[in-house]
Amino acid sequence: MDHIDSTGAPTGGEPDTSRAGELVEDGPTGDQVVDEALEVIFDLDSRPLREHVTAFESVHGALQDRLAEGQR
């Protein structure tokens, strides 16, 4: 089964799972709302666990709003 890499090109093999589950910061996405949401996620390990749900809800809401804007 062919898989697609981040450039959209087929890889011809199995996906690289060596970093599966690892959160990797690749750089800005070009969308300020998405970048800000990612910063909240990347900062979670420095925040108390009890704040994680609120952070995820905030990110989820911001991304939903951004998607809705794109559909207009």
N, C-alpha and C positions, 0 to 999 in steps of 0.2 A: 504494500500500500504506500503510495507517495504521500508525503507530507509537504506542507508549504512553510518556508522560512519567513522571517520578518520582512523580507523584501518582496514576498509574493512568489518567489521561485520555488519550484518543486525540489525537495531534497533527495528524493529517490530512495529514502530509507526510513528507518524508525526515527521518531523525534528524540532529541537529546534530553534525557530526563535527569541528568546528573545534578542539575540545580533545581529540580522540582521542589516546590514548596518554599523556596528561598525568595525573599522579597528583594528585588534588585532595582535600584534607582538608575534609570537609563538617561535621565535628563528631562528637560521641559517638553511638554507635549505640543506647545503652541497655543493651548487654550488655557487662559488664566484660571477659570473655574476648576477645570480638571487638575491643573497643577497645584492649586491650593488644596483641593480634596486629597491629592496624593501626599502632600506635606503633612496633613493631619494623620494619615495612615502611617507614614514613615516615622512619625513622632510618637506613636502609641507605646512603644516599649519604654519610653521615659515617663509615661503617665501611669497613675494607679489603675489597677484593673477595673475598679468600680466606674471609672470614667470612659471605658472603652465603648460601652453600649451607646452612650450619648454621642461620642465621636462618630461611631458608625452610622447612627441615625442622621446626624448632621451631614455627613458625606453623602449618604444615600439621597437625602432630600436635595442637596446641591446638584448632584449629578442628574437626578430626575428632572429638576427645573431646567438644567442645561440642555438635556435631550428634548424637552418640550419646546424650548426656544428654537432648536434646530428644525423642528417640524413645521414651523410657521412660515 
